[in-house]
Amino acid sequence: MRPDVKTLVTAMARREAAAALLAAPRVEFGAPGPSVRVRLVECPTCGASPGDRTWAPPFAADQSAADASPGPVLRMLACETITARAVLPIVALAERSPGLRRAVFQTRALAWLDATRTAPTPAAALDLGTTLAVVDDAERWVTDPDAATGRTIPASTRRHVSQGGWADHRQRLVPSFLSPHAAVPPPLEGLYEEEFRGAIVHGYALAGASA
């Protein structure tokens, strides 16, 4: 049976919302908080190469060449950026699951590229539902960290723009749930945004009702 695209998009949106609503680890004032080291990867779509970036907590530059145990590490395209809350599942669940404390994670954009590269058909003929299902499966560790094999974070992405005017800045503000480069039809981006916002509102309503 072919995966239903709208069902997958809805599930991914709700998973990102659930991850964003996780409680952040408690950090004492003045104490160093948890960090995730970022390993930038060259983008085969636009050719962006890894370069120096200024990182703010919880992000840190990957020093794996000098540190034998840097984890956790997040692999990310050199042309993309994500929010600090996007890595909350890593820092929150790693506290409870020792196996995740030195794990290597990746963004959806990289999972998407991996799925298209290993597909038996040319990228132009790929079935969207099939490739989305690969990404969906790779991020299920958020709800089942011990059984899942993938280590993809359920988070939307944005274009990283280091320079440019307002037009570039405005483009950077618009997220995509899958890739910094257009990868899915705009109606599906709209469906994702609607489901994500609805799940966030529902989560806050439940928190208020239980308070």
Rosetta blueprint (number, residue, H / E / L):
1 M L
2 R L
3 P L
4 D L
5 V H
6 K H
7 T H
8 L H
9 V H
10 T H
11 A H
12 M H
13 A H
14 R H
15 R H
16 E H
17 A H
18 A H
19 A H
20 A H
21 L L
22 L L
23 A L
24 A L
25 P L
26 R L
27 V L
28 E L
29 F L
30 G L
31 A L
32 P L
33 G L
34 P L
35 S L
36 V E
37 R E
38 V E
39 R E
40 L E
41 V E
42 E L
43 C L
44 P L
45 T L
46 C L
47 G L
48 A L
49 S L
50 P L
51 G L
52 D L
53 R L
54 T L
55 W L
56 A L
57 P L
58 P L
59 F E
60 A E
61 A E
62 D L
63 Q L
64 S L
65 A L
66 A L
67 D L
68 A L
69 S L
70 P L
71 G L
72 P L
73 V E
74 L E
75 R E
76 M E
77 L E
78 A L
79 C L
80 E E
81 T E
82 I L
83 T L
84 A H
85 R H
86 A H
87 V H
88 L H
89 P H
90 I H
91 V H
92 A H
93 L H
94 A H
95 E H
96 R H
97 S L
98 P H
99 G H
100 L H
101 R L
102 R L
103 A L
104 V E
105 F E
106 Q E
107 T L
108 R H
109 A H
110 L H
111 A H
112 W H
113 L H
114 D H
115 A H
116 T H
117 R H
118 T H
119 A L
120 P L
121 T L
122 P L
123 A H
124 A H
125 A H
126 L L
127 D L
128 L H
129 G H
130 T H
131 T H
132 L H
133 A H
134 V H
135 V H
136 D H
137 D H
138 A H
139 E L
140 R H
141 W H
142 V H
143 T L
144 D L
145 P L
146 D L
147 A L
148 A L
149 T L
150 G L
151 R L
152 T E
153 I L
154 P L
155 A L
156 S L
157 T E
158 R E
159 R E
160 H L
161 V L
162 S L
163 Q L
164 G L
165 G L
166 W H
167 A H
168 D H
169 H H
170 R H
171 Q H
172 R H
173 L H
174 V L
175 P L
176 S E
177 F L
178 L L
179 S L
180 P L
181 H L
182 A L
183 A L
184 V L
185 P L
186 P H
187 P H
188 L H
189 E H
190 G H
191 L H
192 Y H
193 E H
194 E H
195 E H
196 F H
197 R H
198 G H
199 A H
200 I H
201 V H
202 H H
203 G H
204 Y H
205 A H
206 L H
207 A H
208 G H
209 A H
210 S H
211 A L
